[in-house]
Amino acid sequence: MGICHTRWATHGNVTEANAHPHLGGNGEVAVVHNGVIENYDLLKRQLQQQGFVFRSQTDTEVIAHLIASLLQDDLVAAVRKAVVLLKGTYGLAVLSPRFPNMLVGARLGSPLVVGLGDREMFPRQRRQRVGRRRPARDLPRRSSNVRPAAGRLRDSRCE
Protein backbone atom coordinates (compact mmCIF):
# COMPACT_ATOMS: atom_id res chain seq x y z
CA MET A 1 0.00 0.00 0.00
CA GLY A 2 1.33 3.46 -0.75
CA ILE A 3 0.42 7.12 -1.24
CA CYS A 4 1.95 9.96 -3.20
CA HIS A 5 1.16 13.48 -4.35
CA THR A 6 2.00 14.86 -7.78
CA ARG A 7 2.57 18.56 -7.03
CA TRP A 8 4.95 20.64 -4.94
CA ALA A 9 3.95 22.05 -1.57
CA THR A 10 2.33 25.47 -1.21
CA HIS A 11 4.70 26.30 1.66
CA GLY A 12 8.44 26.24 1.14
CA ASN A 13 10.74 25.92 -1.84
CA VAL A 14 10.71 23.24 -4.54
CA THR A 15 12.99 20.73 -2.81
CA GLU A 16 13.03 17.01 -2.07
CA ALA A 17 12.54 17.81 1.63
CA ASN A 18 9.27 19.60 0.80
CA ALA A 19 7.93 16.81 -1.46
CA HIS A 20 5.08 14.55 -0.32
CA PRO A 21 4.50 12.24 1.47
CA HIS A 22 5.59 13.66 4.81
CA LEU A 23 6.32 11.49 7.84
CA GLY A 24 5.16 12.23 11.36
CA GLY A 25 6.83 11.26 14.61
CA ASN A 26 9.48 8.63 13.99
CA GLY A 27 7.77 7.41 10.83
CA GLU A 28 4.55 6.48 12.65
CA VAL A 29 2.41 8.11 9.95
CA ALA A 30 2.76 9.23 6.33
CA VAL A 31 0.55 12.01 4.96
CA VAL A 32 -0.22 13.57 1.60
CA HIS A 33 -2.29 16.73 1.63
CA ASN A 34 -3.99 19.04 -0.81
CA GLY A 35 -5.04 22.39 0.66
CA VAL A 36 -3.70 25.11 2.91
CA ILE A 37 -3.52 24.96 6.72
CA GLU A 38 -3.75 28.55 7.94
CA ASN A 39 -2.65 27.86 11.53
CA TYR A 40 0.27 25.57 10.64
CA ASP A 41 2.88 27.94 12.11
CA LEU A 42 1.22 27.95 15.55
CA LEU A 43 0.78 24.16 15.48
CA LYS A 44 4.39 23.75 14.34
CA ARG A 45 5.70 25.79 17.29
CA GLN A 46 3.58 23.75 19.74
CA LEU A 47 4.85 20.48 18.26
CA GLN A 48 8.47 21.70 18.37
CA GLN A 49 8.00 22.44 22.07
CA GLN A 50 6.94 18.78 22.47
CA GLY A 51 10.20 17.70 20.79
CA PHE A 52 9.08 17.05 17.21
CA VAL A 53 11.79 17.77 14.63
CA PHE A 54 10.79 19.24 11.25
CA ARG A 55 12.64 18.47 8.03
CA SER A 56 10.54 20.58 5.66
CA GLN A 57 8.88 23.96 5.39
CA THR A 58 5.42 22.53 4.68
CA ASP A 59 2.09 22.60 6.44
CA THR A 60 1.71 18.92 5.52
CA GLU A 61 4.58 17.86 7.78
CA VAL A 62 2.81 19.71 10.59
CA ILE A 63 -0.28 17.56 9.97
CA ALA A 64 1.85 14.39 9.96
CA HIS A 65 3.49 15.24 13.30
CA LEU A 66 0.16 16.34 14.77
CA ILE A 67 -1.46 13.00 13.90
CA ALA A 68 1.60 11.13 15.25
CA SER A 69 1.35 13.10 18.51
CA LEU A 70 -2.28 11.98 18.91
CA LEU A 71 -1.81 8.37 17.76
CA GLN A 72 -2.42 5.70 20.36
CA ASP A 73 -4.27 2.55 19.33
CA ASP A 74 -6.60 3.96 16.65
CA LEU A 75 -5.45 5.75 13.48
CA VAL A 76 -8.96 6.98 12.64
CA ALA A 77 -9.34 8.49 16.11
CA ALA A 78 -5.97 10.26 15.81
CA VAL A 79 -6.94 11.77 12.44
CA ARG A 80 -10.33 12.85 13.81
CA LYS A 81 -8.65 14.59 16.76
CA ALA A 82 -6.08 16.24 14.48
CA VAL A 83 -8.50 17.69 11.91
CA VAL A 84 -10.45 19.45 14.67
CA LEU A 85 -7.28 21.47 15.36
CA LEU A 86 -6.70 22.44 11.70
CA LYS A 87 -7.86 25.78 10.33
CA GLY A 88 -8.01 25.87 6.55
CA THR A 89 -8.71 23.38 3.80
CA TYR A 90 -7.47 19.85 3.37
CA GLY A 91 -7.82 16.64 1.43
CA LEU A 92 -5.71 14.11 3.36
CA ALA A 93 -4.58 10.55 2.83
CA VAL A 94 -2.91 9.01 5.90
CA LEU A 95 -1.05 5.71 6.32
CA SER A 96 0.69 4.13 9.29
CA PRO A 97 2.93 1.05 9.46
CA ARG A 98 1.11 0.18 12.70
CA PHE A 99 -2.09 -0.25 10.67
CA PRO A 100 -0.77 -1.78 7.43
CA ASN A 101 -4.14 -2.48 5.78
CA MET A 102 -5.71 0.90 6.40
CA LEU A 103 -5.77 4.22 4.58
CA VAL A 104 -7.60 7.07 6.29
CA GLY A 105 -8.94 9.92 4.19
CA ALA A 106 -10.30 13.23 5.44
CA ARG A 107 -11.41 16.37 3.65
CA LEU A 108 -12.68 19.87 4.28
CA GLY A 109 -12.97 22.23 1.34
CA SER A 110 -10.48 20.32 -0.80
CA PRO A 111 -11.79 17.34 -2.77
CA LEU A 112 -10.79 13.75 -2.08
CA VAL A 113 -12.13 10.87 -4.16
CA VAL A 114 -11.56 7.13 -3.78
CA GLY A 115 -12.33 5.07 -6.88
CA LEU A 116 -13.19 1.43 -6.34
CA GLY A 117 -11.86 -1.27 -8.64
CA ASP A 118 -11.64 -5.04 -8.55
CA ARG A 119 -9.77 -5.73 -5.25
CA GLU A 120 -8.16 -2.27 -5.34
CA MET A 121 -8.86 1.40 -4.71
CA PHE A 122 -7.60 4.53 -6.43
CA PRO A 123 -7.51 7.66 -4.23
CA ARG A 124 -7.62 11.00 -6.04
CA GLN A 125 -7.38 14.52 -4.65
CA ARG A 126 -9.44 16.22 -7.29
CA ARG A 127 -12.87 15.70 -8.79
CA GLN A 128 -12.83 13.42 -11.75
CA ARG A 129 -14.48 10.24 -12.94
CA VAL A 130 -12.61 7.09 -12.01
CA GLY A 131 -13.83 4.18 -14.12
CA ARG A 132 -17.63 4.05 -14.07
CA ARG A 133 -18.01 5.34 -10.51
CA ARG A 134 -19.82 8.55 -9.69
CA PRO A 135 -17.75 11.68 -8.91
CA ALA A 136 -17.55 12.79 -5.25
CA ARG A 137 -20.18 15.51 -5.59
CA ASP A 138 -22.77 12.81 -6.42
CA LEU A 139 -21.95 10.61 -3.44
CA PRO A 140 -24.24 10.77 -0.40
CA ARG A 141 -23.10 13.00 2.47
CA ARG A 142 -21.92 11.35 5.69
CA SER A 143 -21.98 12.69 9.23
CA SER A 144 -18.18 12.65 9.59
CA ASN A 145 -15.48 13.82 7.19
CA VAL A 146 -13.00 11.11 8.29
CA ARG A 147 -13.37 7.61 6.84
CA PRO A 148 -11.11 4.56 6.96
CA ALA A 149 -10.59 2.67 3.72
CA ALA A 150 -9.23 -0.85 3.92
CA GLY A 151 -7.81 -2.95 1.12
CA ARG A 152 -5.10 -2.70 -1.51
CA LEU A 153 -4.51 0.92 -2.51
CA ARG A 154 -2.71 2.21 -5.54
CA ASP A 155 -2.47 5.56 -7.27
CA SER A 156 -1.75 4.77 -10.92
CA ARG A 157 -0.28 8.25 -11.52
CA CYS A 158 2.63 7.44 -9.20
CA GLU A 159 3.79 4.16 -10.70
Residue pairs with C-beta under 8 A, 6 or more apart in sequence:
1 95
1 100
1 101
1 103
1 152
1 153
2 95
2 153
2 154
2 155
2 158
3 21
3 30
3 32
3 93
3 95
3 103
3 123
3 153
3 155
4 20
4 21
4 32
4 155
4 157
4 158
5 19
5 20
5 21
5 32
5 33
5 34
5 125
6 157
6 158
7 34
8 14
8 18
8 19
9 18
9 19
9 20
9 56
9 57
9 58
9 59
9 60
10 36
10 58
10 59
11 18
11 40
11 57
11 58
11 59
12 18
12 56
12 57
12 58
13 57
15 56
17 55
17 56
17 57
18 56
18 57
18 58
20 31
20 32
20 33
20 60
21 30
21 31
21 32
21 60
21 64
21 95
22 30
22 31
22 32
22 33
22 56
22 58
22 60
22 61
22 63
22 64
23 29
23 30
23 31
23 61
23 64
24 30
24 31
24 52
24 61
24 63
24 64
24 65
24 66
24 67
24 68
24 69
25 52
25 64
25 65
25 68
25 69
25 71
26 68
27 97
28 68
28 71
28 96
28 97
28 98
29 64
29 67
29 68
29 71
29 75
29 78
29 94
29 95
29 96
30 64
30 94
30 95
30 96
31 60
31 61
31 63
31 64
31 67
31 92
31 93
31 94
32 60
32 92
32 93
32 125
33 59
33 60
33 63
33 90
33 91
33 92
34 90
34 91
34 110
34 111
34 112
34 125
34 126
35 88
35 89
35 90
35 91
35 108
35 109
35 110
36 59
36 88
36 89
37 43
37 59
37 62
37 63
37 86
37 87
37 88
37 90
38 87
38 88
39 85
39 86
39 87
39 88
40 59
40 62
40 63
40 88
43 62
43 66
43 85
43 86
44 54
44 62
47 54
47 62
47 65
47 66
47 69
48 54
50 69
52 65
52 68
52 69
54 61
54 62
54 65
55 61
59 88
63 82
63 86
63 90
63 92
66 82
66 85
66 86
67 78
67 79
67 82
67 94
68 78
70 77
70 78
70 81
70 82
71 78
71 96
71 98
72 78
75 94
75 96
75 98
75 99
75 102
75 104
75 148
76 102
76 104
76 146
76 148
79 92
79 94
79 104
79 106
79 146
80 106
80 144
80 146
83 90
83 92
83 106
83 108
83 145
83 146
86 108
88 109
89 108
89 109
89 110
90 106
90 107
90 108
90 109
90 110
91 105
91 106
91 107
91 110
91 111
91 112
91 125
92 104
92 105
92 106
92 107
92 112
93 103
93 104
93 105
93 112
93 123
93 125
94 103
94 104
94 105
94 106
95 102
95 103
95 104
96 102
101 150
101 151
102 148
102 149
102 150
103 121
103 123
103 148
103 149
103 150
103 153
104 146
104 147
104 148
104 149
105 112
105 114
105 123
105 146
105 147
105 149
106 112
106 145
106 146
106 147
107 145
108 145
110 125
111 124
111 125
111 126
111 127
111 136
112 123
112 124
112 125
112 136
113 123
113 124
113 125
113 126
113 127
113 128
113 130
113 135
113 136
114 121
114 122
114 123
114 124
114 149
115 121
115 122
115 123
115 124
115 130
115 131
115 133
116 122
116 131
116 133
117 131
119 151
119 152
120 151
120 152
120 153
120 154
121 149
121 151
121 152
121 153
121 154
122 130
122 153
122 154
122 155
122 156
123 149
123 153
123 155
124 130
124 155
127 135
127 136
127 137
128 135
129 135
